[in-house]
Amino acid sequence: MSQTVSKGWRLSSVITLLLGLFAIGAIVWIIVSPDKDEARPQKSRLAIGEEAPDFEVTNTHGNKVALSDYKGKVVVLNFWASWCEPCVKEMPLINEVYQSNRSDVAALFVNAGESKGTVNEFLTAHQFEFPVMIDVTGKVSGLYGIVGLPVTFIMDKNGNLHQSIVGEITSREQLQAYIQSAAAAGD
């Protein structure tokens, strides 16, 4: 019986020691890790009419892309991920509207949090040929206060936020109306 008590005592001591080490590690993590607000500037909500935050990222073709490169065009900025079913469902619609307005509209697809390889595999599997901006670190998503997907912003020709759409876009006509309204506002 003393051998059973001894084994139970040792197991209990090991569990207590492991829990203590875990607690110490958690405390050290909290103290040492940077504050989220310092590590990544975030805005909780962008206001209609406000200048859209500029950014520069690399797209799936390896090119540097900045939002400011598209001043003078209406911009449809769509945040998505391959695991997000509503994102995947709306992509053909956004691409179709973009293709029909290509001369004065830029459609920028920003993948939130996935690697270039994952994004390229997804694009190939779904036969999408447009370039996608990679936001692995979440820097761009943070600038726009993205907390769920999909989210689409429409900017006028002056680079000001004209419309924000949270959730899946299901109507080609609705998206086209937003684009036309943004084009008229930017003139």
Protein Blocks (a to p, Z undefined) as FASTA:
>chain_A
ZZmmmmmmmmmmmmmmmmmmmmmmmmmmmmmpccfklmpccdfbdcehiacdddddddfk
opacdfklmgoiacddddddfklmklmmmmmmmmmmmmmmmmmcccddddehiafklmmm
mmmmnopabdcdddfkommmmmnopabdcddddddfkopafbdcedjdfbfklmmmmmmm
mmmmmZZ
